[in-house]
Amino acid sequence: MNGRSLAAVSLLVLSGCSGLFEMNGGYQRSFSRDEGKHGVGVNLNGGFGGHEGGMGVHARGKFGSAINQLGVGAHGYVLAGGEFERLPFQWAPAGFVRFGADLVQIGAAEGHGNVGLFCPFFDVGMLISNPGISLSASAQYDVRLSSARNDLWLGAFLGFGFAPKL
């Protein structure tokens, strides 16, 4: 662990708060269409808060033959587990629920340029051997301002994460 990482973890330990940081990728499928669009989802999430949860920011992308878009926004999270166990900086596994919205999305959907606003999502997941492997499931509703129709997307993700809680 380098000096900056040690300082960040020490600050978190001394503050009595929690954090939830995760990057993941996985399969997503649209359930709003008969043709069943699908693609790869990539997500980067980070947040800080009180002992049981907090707020953060994220970037979420969907890429496939019928969808290519990137969204950024804010979210809240609730955290269970992840308590400090022992040196050198080991935490117990953690479960989390994350809910929020892409404040803005840009890209292409159904062959049309697209902008979306306030697109809600809900994630539920688990961090195993925290910090370590993350497994999560997600539901997201894309609210579009173009001629492309709104979409409900469900997905399953695998990634890496860190959720210390003190």
C-alpha positions in Angstrom: 0.0 0.0 0.0 1.6 3.4 -1.0 1.6 6.5 1.2 -1.5 8.1 -0.5 -3.6 5.0 -0.1 -2.5 4.6 3.5 -3.4 8.2 4.2 -6.8 7.9 2.6 -7.6 4.7 4.5 -6.4 6.3 7.8 -8.6 9.3 7.3 -11.6 7.1 6.7 -10.8 5.0 9.8 -10.5 8.1 12.0 -13.6 9.7 10.6 -16.2 7.0 11.7 -17.8 7.0 8.3 -18.3 4.6 5.3 -17.3 4.5 1.7 -18.4 2.5 -1.3 -16.2 2.4 -4.3 -16.7 -0.1 -7.2 -16.0 -0.5 -10.8 -17.7 -3.3 -12.7 -18.8 -4.7 -16.1 -21.4 -7.1 -17.2 -24.3 -8.1 -19.4 -27.4 -5.9 -19.8 -30.6 -6.5 -21.6 -33.6 -4.3 -22.5 -36.9 -5.7 -21.4 -39.0 -2.9 -23.0 -38.8 -4.3 -26.5 -39.9 -7.5 -28.2 -36.6 -7.7 -30.1 -34.7 -7.9 -26.8 -31.8 -5.5 -27.2 -28.7 -6.4 -25.2 -25.2 -5.1 -24.6 -22.3 -4.7 -22.2 -22.5 -2.4 -19.2 -19.6 -0.7 -17.6 -20.0 1.3 -14.3 -17.7 3.3 -12.0 -19.2 4.3 -8.6 -17.8 6.2 -5.6 -19.2 7.6 -2.4 -18.8 8.6 1.2 -21.2 8.8 4.1 -22.2 8.0 7.6 -21.9 4.6 9.2 -24.8 3.0 7.5 -24.7 4.7 4.1 -24.0 7.8 2.1 -24.0 9.6 -1.2 -21.8 9.5 -4.2 -21.3 10.0 -7.9 -21.1 7.6 -10.8 -20.5 7.1 -14.6 -22.5 4.3 -16.3 -22.2 3.1 -19.9 -24.0 0.7 -22.2 -22.5 -0.6 -25.4 -24.0 -2.9 -28.0 -25.4 -3.1 -31.5 -28.5 -1.1 -30.7 -27.2 1.1 -27.8 -24.1 3.2 -27.2 -24.5 5.7 -24.3 -22.7 7.1 -21.3 -24.5 8.6 -18.3 -23.2 10.5 -15.2 -25.1 11.3 -12.1 -25.5 11.0 -8.3 -26.6 8.2 -6.0 -27.2 7.1 -2.5 -26.2 3.8 -0.9 -27.0 1.7 2.1 -24.2 -0.6 3.4 -24.2 -3.7 5.6 -21.0 -5.3 6.7 -17.5 -4.1 5.7 -16.4 -3.5 9.3 -12.7 -3.2 10.0 -11.3 -6.6 11.1 -7.6 -6.5 11.6 -4.3 -5.2 10.3 -3.1 -4.8 7.6 -6.4 -3.1 6.5 -8.8 -6.0 6.1 -12.5 -5.6 6.1 -15.4 -8.1 6.4 -17.5 -8.8 3.3 -20.2 -6.2 2.7 -23.6 -6.0 1.1 -25.0 -2.9 -0.5 -28.0 -1.3 -2.1 -27.4 1.7 -4.4 -30.1 4.0 -5.8 -29.9 7.1 -7.9 -30.2 8.6 -11.3 -28.1 9.5 -14.3 -28.6 13.2 -14.4 -27.6 13.3 -18.1 -27.1 10.5 -20.7 -25.7 11.0 -24.2 -25.1 8.6 -27.0 -27.1 6.7 -29.6 -30.1 4.4 -29.2 -32.1 2.6 -31.9 -29.9 4.4 -34.5 -30.8 7.9 -33.2 -28.7 10.4 -31.4 -29.9 10.5 -27.9 -30.0 12.6 -24.7 -31.6 11.3 -21.5 -32.3 13.2 -18.3 -32.9 11.9 -14.7 -32.7 8.2 -15.6 -33.3 6.2 -12.3 -31.5 3.1 -11.4 -31.3 0.5 -8.5 -28.4 -1.8 -7.8 -28.0 -4.5 -5.2 -24.7 -6.3 -4.6 -22.1 -7.9 -2.5 -18.4 -7.3 -2.0 -16.6 -10.5 -1.3 -13.2 -10.5 0.6 -13.6 -6.8 0.9 -11.7 -5.1 -0.7 -12.1 -7.5 -3.6 -14.6 -9.0 -5.9 -18.1 -7.4 -6.4 -21.2 -9.2 -7.7 -24.3 -7.1 -8.4 -27.6 -6.9 -10.2 -29.0 -3.6 -11.6 -32.3 -2.2 -13.0 -32.2 1.1 -14.9 -34.9 3.0 -16.7 -33.7 5.3 -19.6 -35.8 8.4 -20.1 -35.0 9.7 -23.6 -35.7 13.1 -25.2 -35.1 11.8 -28.7 -37.3 9.7 -31.0 -35.8 6.5 -29.4 -38.3 5.1 -26.9 -37.7 4.8 -23.2 -36.1 1.6 -22.0 -36.0 -0.7 -18.9 -32.6 -2.4 -18.6 -31.7 -5.3 -16.3 -28.1 -6.5 -15.8 -25.7 -8.7 -13.9 -22.2 -7.4 -13.1 -18.8 -8.6 -11.9 -16.1 -6.2 -10.8 -13.8 -4.9 -8.0 -14.8 -2.9 -5.0 -14.0 -1.5 -1.6 -16.6 -0.7 1.1 -14.9 0.2 4.5 -17.3 1.0 7.3 -16.3 2.1 10.8 
